[in-house]
Amino acid sequence: MTRIFYPASMVFAALTLAPVVLAASESMDHSAMSGMSHSPKVPATSQSRTPIPALTDADRAAVYDAPGGHMIHDSGINSLFLINQLEWQGSDDGSALSWDAKGWVGGDVDRLWLRTEGERARGRTEKAEIQALWGHAISPWWDLVGGLRQDFKPGDSESWAAFGLQGMALYNFEAEATVFVGEAGQTAARLEGDYDILLTNRLVLQPTAEVNFYGKNDPQRGIGSGLADSEIGLRLRYEIRREFAPYIGVTWNRSYGASADYASEEGEDRSELRWVVGLRLWF
């Protein structure tokens, strides 16, 4: 083995410089790591770099007061006319043509409402009426209505004052409750309701109900006091378009009390089941 001997001066220099080299190395590593692990801090600010200027009266005037400016939508006039039932009804006693329609024109709060319903059977008009009512919204879903009702059949024409409430209850149940005061002190009340059950996006099942009450007997019109008559229906429609929907269904009509007695005297049934085929339209 060959041994190498270094001079004493070289050994002494190495031992003297070693602590200095180690200290410099440690200082360099720590500073490098410090620079790698910490990113420069960004001062926090509570304001946007591009602040939005506050609205001024001049800005508001440019939108609402200038000629040809924006129109507020709730002041517009709109309208709708719905033929809820236009149908042929068949039963053991024969067939009949029946209609039930309503429409309105106006704004979001005040509207003019028109209603009409009637029936033709055996080649003659059995009943027909029209109502003209002014409606005022008392909530987003309910209106108070008041106006006139004109009966053309049965019997001679008769005029009524009408007052009521209409709107949409929970789960889209549409309801109407109307009180009538007629000539010679006759009074009446009518309750109506219908509900749409969506079986598919276009196939709709609609239960309906109507009940009529009268204050006193009216033999000329075949009307008895108290609960006079009711009609309960079930119709299945297919909306080819939302505005055009054919349907089929069934209704059950019944008279009560003195009204049933008057119907029997005329040779009519107290209760009757009818099959219906019709159209539902709206414009």
C-alpha positions as CSV (number, residue, x, y, z in Angstrom):
1,M,0.0,0.0,0.0
2,T,1.3,3.4,-0.9
3,R,0.7,6.2,1.6
4,I,0.4,9.9,0.7
5,F,1.7,12.5,3.2
6,Y,0.3,16.1,3.1
7,P,2.3,19.0,4.4
8,A,1.2,20.2,7.9
9,S,0.4,23.7,6.5
10,M,-2.3,22.2,4.1
11,V,-3.9,20.3,6.9
12,F,-4.0,23.3,9.1
13,A,-5.6,25.5,6.3
14,A,-8.3,22.9,5.7
15,L,-9.3,22.6,9.3
16,T,-9.4,26.4,9.6
17,L,-11.7,27.1,6.6
18,A,-14.2,24.2,7.1
19,P,-16.5,26.0,9.6
20,V,-16.7,29.0,7.3
21,V,-17.7,26.9,4.3
22,L,-20.3,25.1,6.2
23,A,-21.9,28.3,7.6
24,A,-22.0,29.8,4.1
25,S,-23.6,26.7,2.7
26,E,-26.3,26.6,5.4
27,S,-27.0,30.3,4.9
28,M,-27.4,29.8,1.1
29,D,-29.7,26.8,1.5
30,H,-32.0,28.5,4.0
31,S,-32.4,31.6,1.9
32,A,-33.1,29.6,-1.2
33,M,-35.7,27.5,0.6
34,S,-37.2,30.6,2.1
35,G,-37.6,32.1,-1.3
36,M,-39.2,29.0,-2.7
37,S,-41.7,28.4,0.1
38,H,-43.1,31.9,0.6
39,S,-44.9,33.9,-2.2
40,P,-44.9,37.7,-2.0
41,K,-48.0,39.1,-0.1
42,V,-50.7,41.1,-1.9
43,P,-52.1,43.9,0.1
44,A,-55.9,43.4,0.9
45,T,-58.4,45.9,-0.4
46,S,-62.2,46.4,0.2
47,Q,-62.9,48.4,-3.0
48,S,-63.2,47.2,-6.6
49,R,-60.4,48.2,-9.0
50,T,-63.2,49.5,-11.3
51,P,-65.9,50.9,-8.9
52,I,-69.5,51.3,-10.2
53,P,-70.6,54.9,-10.0
54,A,-73.8,55.6,-7.9
55,L,-77.1,56.2,-9.7
56,T,-78.1,59.8,-10.1
57,D,-81.4,61.5,-10.8
58,A,-80.2,62.1,-14.4
59,D,-79.7,58.4,-14.9
60,R,-83.2,57.6,-13.7
61,A,-84.7,60.4,-15.9
62,A,-82.9,59.0,-18.9
63,V,-84.7,55.6,-18.4
64,Y,-88.2,56.6,-17.3
65,D,-88.9,60.2,-18.2
66,A,-87.4,60.5,-21.6
67,P,-89.8,60.3,-24.6
68,G,-90.0,56.8,-25.9
69,G,-88.4,55.4,-22.7
70,H,-89.1,52.0,-21.2
71,M,-92.7,51.1,-20.5
72,I,-93.6,49.5,-17.2
73,H,-95.0,46.0,-18.1
74,D,-97.8,46.0,-15.5
75,S,-99.5,48.9,-17.2
76,G,-100.1,46.9,-20.4
77,I,-103.5,45.7,-21.6
78,N,-103.7,41.9,-22.3
79,S,-106.6,39.5,-23.0
80,L,-107.5,35.8,-23.1
81,F,-110.6,33.9,-24.3
82,L,-111.0,30.3,-23.2
83,I,-113.6,27.8,-24.5
84,N,-113.2,25.3,-21.7
85,Q,-116.0,23.1,-23.0
86,L,-117.5,22.9,-26.4
87,E,-119.0,19.4,-26.5
88,W,-121.6,16.9,-27.7
89,Q,-123.3,15.0,-24.9
90,G,-125.0,11.7,-25.4
91,S,-127.5,9.9,-23.1
92,D,-130.4,7.5,-23.1
93,D,-132.8,10.4,-23.6
94,G,-131.0,11.9,-26.6
95,S,-128.1,14.2,-27.3
96,A,-127.3,17.8,-26.5
97,L,-124.8,20.5,-27.4
98,S,-123.2,22.2,-24.4
99,W,-120.7,25.1,-24.0
100,D,-118.9,26.8,-21.2
101,A,-116.5,29.7,-22.0
102,K,-114.9,32.7,-20.4
103,G,-112.5,35.5,-21.2
104,W,-111.0,38.6,-19.9
105,V,-109.3,41.9,-21.0
106,G,-107.3,44.3,-18.8
107,G,-104.2,44.6,-16.7
108,D,-102.7,42.7,-13.8
109,V,-105.0,44.2,-11.2
110,D,-108.3,45.2,-12.9
111,R,-110.0,43.2,-15.7
112,L,-113.3,42.9,-17.5
113,W,-114.5,39.3,-17.3
114,L,-117.0,37.6,-19.6
115,R,-118.6,34.2,-18.9
116,T,-121.2,32.3,-20.8
117,E,-122.6,28.8,-20.6
118,G,-125.6,27.0,-22.1
119,E,-127.1,23.9,-23.6
120,R,-129.2,23.0,-26.7
121,A,-131.2,19.7,-26.8
122,R,-134.0,18.4,-29.0
123,G,-133.5,21.3,-31.4
124,R,-134.1,24.1,-28.9
125,T,-132.0,26.0,-26.4
126,E,-132.7,24.6,-22.9
127,K,-130.5,27.2,-21.0
128,A,-128.3,30.1,-22.0
129,E,-126.7,32.9,-20.0
130,I,-123.9,35.5,-20.2
131,Q,-122.1,37.4,-17.4
132,A,-120.1,40.6,-17.6
133,L,-118.1,41.2,-14.4
134,W,-115.4,43.6,-13.3
135,G,-112.6,41.8,-11.5
136,H,-110.1,43.4,-9.0
137,A,-107.1,41.4,-7.8
138,I,-106.9,41.2,-4.0
139,S,-103.9,38.9,-4.0
140,P,-101.7,37.2,-6.7
141,W,-104.2,34.4,-7.0
142,W,-107.6,35.8,-6.1
143,D,-110.0,38.3,-7.6
144,L,-113.2,39.9,-6.3
145,V,-115.8,40.2,-9.1
146,G,-119.0,42.1,-9.5
147,G,-121.4,42.9,-12.4
148,L,-124.4,41.6,-14.3
149,R,-125.8,38.2,-15.4
150,Q,-128.4,37.9,-18.1
151,D,-130.4,34.6,-18.5
152,F,-132.0,34.0,-21.9
153,K,-133.4,30.5,-21.2
154,P,-135.2,28.8,-19.6
155,G,-138.4,30.9,-19.5
156,D,-138.3,34.6,-20.2
157,S,-135.2,36.7,-20.0
158,E,-134.1,37.6,-16.5
159,S,-131.4,39.9,-15.2
160,W,-129.3,39.4,-12.1
161,A,-126.7,41.4,-10.1
162,A,-123.6,39.2,-9.5
163,F,-120.9,39.3,-6.8
164,G,-118.2,36.8,-6.1
165,L,-114.7,35.5,-5.6
166,Q,-112.6,33.6,-8.1
167,G,-109.1,32.4,-8.2
168,M,-106.7,29.5,-7.8
169,A,-106.4,27.6,-4.5
170,L,-103.6,25.2,-3.5
171,Y,-102.3,22.7,-6.0
172,N,-103.7,24.6,-9.0
173,F,-107.4,24.1,-8.1
174,E,-109.4,26.8,-10.0
175,A,-112.5,27.9,-8.1
176,E,-115.4,30.3,-8.5
177,A,-118.1,31.3,-6.0
178,T,-120.7,33.7,-7.1
179,V,-123.9,35.1,-5.5
180,F,-126.8,36.5,-7.7
181,V,-129.7,38.7,-6.8
182,G,-132.4,38.6,-9.5
183,E,-135.7,40.3,-10.3
184,A,-138.6,39.9,-7.9
185,G,-136.2,39.2,-5.0
186,Q,-134.9,35.8,-6.3
187,T,-131.5,34.9,-5.1
188,A,-129.0,32.2,-6.2
189,A,-125.5,31.0,-5.6
190,R,-123.1,29.0,-7.7
191,L,-120.0,27.1,-6.8
192,E,-117.7,25.9,-9.6
193,G,-114.3,24.2,-9.6
194,D,-111.9,22.3,-11.9
195,Y,-108.5,20.8,-11.6
196,D,-105.9,19.7,-14.2
197,I,-104.0,16.4,-13.5
198,L,-101.1,16.0,-15.9
199,L,-100.7,12.3,-16.8
200,T,-98.1,13.2,-19.4
201,N,-96.8,16.5,-20.8
202,R,-99.9,16.6,-23.2
203,L,-102.4,14.2,-21.7
204,V,-104.5,15.9,-19.1
205,L,-107.3,14.6,-16.9
206,Q,-109.7,17.3,-15.7
207,P,-112.3,16.7,-12.9
208,T,-115.0,19.4,-12.8
209,A,-117.9,20.2,-10.5
210,E,-120.8,22.8,-10.5
211,V,-123.5,23.2,-7.8
212,N,-126.4,25.7,-7.9
213,F,-128.6,27.0,-5.0
214,Y,-131.7,29.2,-5.2
215,G,-133.5,31.2,-2.5
216,K,-137.1,30.3,-3.5
217,N,-139.2,28.2,-5.9
218,D,-139.7,29.4,-9.5
219,P,-142.0,26.9,-11.2
220,Q,-141.9,28.8,-14.5
221,R,-138.2,28.0,-14.8
222,G,-138.3,24.6,-13.1
223,I,-136.2,25.8,-10.2
224,G,-136.7,24.8,-6.6
225,S,-135.4,26.4,-3.5
226,G,-132.3,25.2,-1.7
227,L,-129.9,22.9,-3.5
228,A,-131.3,22.8,-7.1
229,D,-128.9,20.8,-9.3
230,S,-125.3,19.7,-9.7
231,E,-123.0,18.5,-12.4
232,I,-119.9,16.4,-11.9
233,G,-117.6,15.6,-14.8
234,L,-114.4,13.9,-15.7
235,R,-112.7,14.8,-19.0
236,L,-109.5,13.4,-20.6
237,R,-107.9,15.7,-23.2
238,Y,-104.9,15.6,-25.4
239,E,-103.2,18.9,-26.1
240,I,-102.2,18.7,-29.8
241,R,-101.2,22.3,-29.2
242,R,-101.7,24.1,-26.0
243,E,-104.4,26.1,-27.7
244,F,-106.2,23.1,-29.3
245,A,-107.2,20.0,-27.3
246,P,-109.9,17.4,-28.2
247,Y,-111.3,15.4,-25.3
248,I,-113.6,12.7,-24.2
249,G,-115.3,12.2,-20.9
250,V,-118.4,11.6,-18.8
251,T,-120.7,13.8,-16.7
252,W,-123.3,13.1,-14.1
253,N,-126.2,15.5,-13.8
254,R,-128.7,15.5,-10.9
255,S,-131.6,17.6,-9.7
256,Y,-132.7,17.9,-6.1
257,G,-135.8,18.7,-4.1
258,A,-138.5,20.8,-5.9
259,S,-136.2,21.1,-8.9
260,A,-136.3,17.3,-9.3
261,D,-140.1,17.3,-8.9
262,Y,-140.4,19.9,-11.7
263,A,-138.1,17.8,-13.9
264,S,-140.3,14.7,-13.4
265,E,-143.4,16.7,-14.3
266,E,-141.6,17.6,-17.6
267,G,-140.8,13.9,-18.3
268,E,-137.1,14.4,-17.5
269,D,-134.9,12.2,-15.3
270,R,-133.8,13.3,-11.8
271,S,-130.3,12.1,-12.6
272,E,-128.6,11.4,-15.8
273,L,-125.2,10.0,-17.0
274,R,-123.8,11.5,-20.2
275,W,-120.9,10.6,-22.4
276,V,-119.2,13.7,-23.9
277,V,-116.9,14.4,-26.8
278,G,-115.6,17.9,-27.3
279,L,-112.9,20.5,-27.9
280,R,-111.0,22.9,-25.6
281,L,-109.7,26.1,-27.2
282,W,-108.1,29.3,-26.1
283,F,-106.9,32.4,-27.9
